[in-house]
Amino acid sequence: MNDRTADLAETVTAGARQLPAHADLNLLRTFLAVYRSGSFTAAAPQLGLSQPTVTAQIRTLEQQTGRELFTRLPRGVEPTPLAHELAAQVAPPLDALAALEGGGPSAGRTAPVHLAGPSELLCVRVLPALAPLVAGGLQLRVTQGQTEPLLEEMRAGRHDLVIATRRPRGRALESVPLADEEYVLVASPAWVRRVGEHPEAGDLCAALRDVPLVTYAEDLPIARRYWRNVFGKQLTASAAVTVPNLYAVLSAVNAGAGYSVLPHSLCQEYVDAGRLVLLHEPEEPPLNTLFLVQRPGADANPDVLRVRDRLRTAAAAW
C-alpha cells in the first residue's frame, strides 16, 4: 500500500464519527455495496462474496456502531438514517481509494444504470431520450414489465430507476411525477367508416357494440376507465382479442382487428399517417400520471442522476 492509498484508507475511518478508530475497510466496502444495491443478495456478486458473508459483515458493522444500519424488508433492505449519514461520509474516500487501486468509478467507468418500466413507453419515449447519454458512454440495463412487479424488484435492489404507472405506496421508495399520458380511442379507417354508417351512429357507444374490442387484459382496465371518465357509463363489451402488451394491441388494431384505447404516444405516428383514426375526441381525454421512482442509495452512482435528470427534461415534451 503506497502513501496515497494509506492516507485515503485512514481518511475513510477517521471521517466516520459513528465508527471505532480502526474500522475494517472491508466492512465499509460491504456496507457501501449493500447501501447502493439495496439488498444483501444484490451486493454479494459485486463484492465476490456469498450472501451469508455479506449478512455477517453487516451484522458485525452494526455491532461496532451499536445501531442498526438497515431495516430488513421481505425483499431487500432499507437504509436507516444512520446509514444515509455513514454513506455520505465514507463513499467519497472509498470511491477514491477504489479508483487509486484501479477499480473505482474514477478509473474510467461507473456502474451500469438499471432502468425499468412499461415496454411501450421504454421503446417509444425513454430509449430515444437516453440515446445521447449512451453515445457518451453511459451503460444502461433495461427491464420491461408491469409496475407492481417492477417495484417489488426495486425493493430487492434490482433496479435503480423505475417508470411506474402509479405512485408507489409507503415511504421506502422516492418518486416524483414524470408526465401525464393521454389515452385515445382508435380504430382503422375501415372500421371508422362502418361505425359512421351504423344505424346508431349518433350514439358512439351503441355503434361500437358490433366492433371487436382488442385489449391486453381480460378485465379491460384502460377501456373501462375511458368509458367511465368520458362517457360516464360502464363498458359492457367483452374482449374479442387479448394480447400480451400494448404494442400487440396496436399491431392488431392497425391490421383491422377492431378498436381499442391506447396511449397517445404509442399510436401518434399511426394517427398522423392516417393508418389509425380517432373515433372520439373528448374535451378532456383520460390521463394517467407516470412516476419516476428511485431506489434509496442509487444516487451514489452519478450516472443514475444523469439518467434521472435527462428523463425529467425529456418528459416535459412528451
Secondary structure, 3 states (H helix, E strand, C coil): CCHHHHHHHHHHHHCCCCCCCCCCHHHHHHHHHHHHHCCHHHHHHHHCCCHHHHHHHHHHHHHHHCCCCEEECCCCEEECHHHHHHHHHHHHHHHHHHHHCCCCHHHCCCCCEEEEECHHHHHHHHHHHHHHHHHCCCCEEEEECCHHHHHHHHHCCCCCEEEECCCCCCCCCEEEEEEEEEEEEEECHHHHHHHHCCCCCCCHHHHHHHCCEEECCCCCHHHHHHHHHHHCCCCCCCCCEECCCHHHHHHHHHCCCCEEEEEHHHHHHHHHCCCCEEEECCCCCCEEEEEEEECCCHHHCHHHHHHHHHHHHHHCCC
